[in-house]
Amino acid sequence: MARDFRKIAAWRRAHELTLAVYRTTGGFPDHERYGLVSQMRGACASIPTNIAEGCGRQTNNEVARFIDIATGSASEVEYQLLLAKGLGYLPEDEHKNLSAEVIEIRRMLLAFNKKLRS
């Protein structure tokens, strides 16, 4: 049974995070366009994308597999935010806010996955 991904709170928050990361990385140096900017945007967009794709699957196990992938992407974004801060591209307050959001999204995904697999 397919689910409507738009009704999943983790998807909504991941979508908003992706928009924020796109806005934030727009201010990164031009030489990072095909490096860190591309990686951060791709990993971040992968979170809501995989939630949406999983919701189109028929079984809970199939959905859970895509939630696993989304969770991995959230961890990737968490590191990339840390890297951006370390390189001086991301101010401390923005890093703190974006990191807190990605950590909360990952927590939500882990809880959703646990529910799917029980």
C-alpha positions as CSV (number, residue, x, y, z in Angstrom):
1,M,0.0,0.0,0.0
2,A,1.5,3.3,-1.1
3,R,1.7,6.1,1.4
4,D,1.4,9.9,0.7
5,F,4.9,11.1,1.5
6,R,3.6,14.7,2.0
7,K,1.8,13.5,5.1
8,I,5.0,12.3,6.8
9,A,6.5,14.9,9.2
10,A,10.1,13.8,8.5
11,W,9.6,14.4,4.8
12,R,8.2,17.9,5.4
13,R,11.1,18.8,7.7
14,A,13.6,17.2,5.3
15,H,12.1,19.2,2.4
16,E,12.4,22.5,4.4
17,L,16.0,21.6,5.4
18,T,16.9,21.0,1.7
19,L,15.5,24.4,0.8
20,A,17.6,25.9,3.6
21,V,20.7,24.1,2.5
22,Y,20.2,25.3,-1.1
23,R,19.9,28.9,0.1
24,T,22.9,28.6,2.4
25,T,25.2,27.0,-0.1
26,G,24.4,29.7,-2.6
27,G,26.7,31.9,-0.6
28,F,29.7,29.4,-0.6
29,P,32.7,30.2,-2.7
30,D,32.4,29.6,-6.5
31,H,35.3,27.1,-6.4
32,E,33.1,24.8,-4.2
33,R,30.3,24.7,-6.7
34,Y,31.2,21.3,-8.0
35,G,32.7,20.1,-4.7
36,L,31.1,20.7,-1.3
37,V,28.1,22.7,-2.6
38,S,27.1,19.8,-5.0
39,Q,27.7,17.2,-2.4
40,M,25.7,19.0,0.3
41,R,22.8,19.7,-1.9
42,G,22.7,16.2,-3.3
43,A,22.9,14.5,0.1
44,C,20.3,16.8,1.6
45,A,17.9,16.3,-1.3
46,S,18.4,12.6,-1.0
47,I,16.7,12.6,2.4
48,P,13.2,13.7,1.2
49,T,13.7,12.0,-2.2
50,N,14.2,8.6,-0.6
51,I,11.3,9.1,1.8
52,A,9.1,9.8,-1.2
53,E,10.4,6.9,-3.1
54,G,10.0,4.5,-0.2
55,C,6.4,5.7,0.2
56,G,5.7,4.5,-3.3
57,R,6.7,0.9,-2.4
58,Q,4.3,-1.8,-1.4
59,T,5.7,-3.5,1.7
60,N,6.9,-2.1,5.0
61,N,10.3,-3.8,4.4
62,E,10.6,-2.0,1.1
63,V,9.7,1.4,2.7
64,A,12.1,0.7,5.5
65,R,15.0,0.1,3.1
66,F,14.5,3.6,1.6
67,I,14.2,5.1,5.1
68,D,17.6,3.5,5.9
69,I,19.0,5.3,2.8
70,A,17.5,8.6,3.9
71,T,18.9,8.1,7.4
72,G,22.4,7.6,5.9
73,S,22.0,10.7,3.8
74,A,21.1,12.7,7.0
75,S,24.4,11.5,8.6
76,E,26.2,12.6,5.5
77,V,24.7,16.1,5.6
78,E,25.5,16.3,9.3
79,Y,29.2,15.8,8.5
80,Q,29.1,18.2,5.5
81,L,27.7,20.9,7.7
82,L,30.6,20.4,10.1
83,L,33.1,20.5,7.2
84,A,31.5,23.7,5.9
85,K,31.8,25.3,9.3
86,G,35.4,24.2,9.7
87,L,36.2,25.7,6.3
88,G,34.7,29.0,7.4
89,Y,31.8,28.9,4.9
90,L,29.1,28.4,7.5
91,P,28.7,30.7,10.5
92,E,28.5,29.0,14.0
93,D,24.8,30.0,14.5
94,E,23.7,28.7,11.1
95,H,25.7,25.5,11.6
96,K,24.0,25.0,15.0
97,N,20.5,25.5,13.6
98,L,21.0,23.3,10.5
99,S,22.7,20.6,12.4
100,A,20.0,20.5,15.1
101,E,17.4,20.1,12.3
102,V,19.3,17.3,10.5
103,I,19.8,15.5,13.8
104,E,16.1,15.7,14.6
105,I,15.1,14.5,11.1
106,R,17.5,11.5,11.6
107,R,15.8,10.8,15.0
108,M,12.4,10.9,13.3
109,L,13.6,8.6,10.5
110,L,15.0,6.1,13.0
111,A,11.7,6.0,14.9
112,F,9.7,5.6,11.7
113,N,11.9,2.8,10.6
114,K,11.6,1.0,14.0
115,K,7.8,1.3,13.6
116,L,7.9,-0.1,10.1
117,R,10.0,-3.1,11.1
118,S,8.0,-4.0,14.1
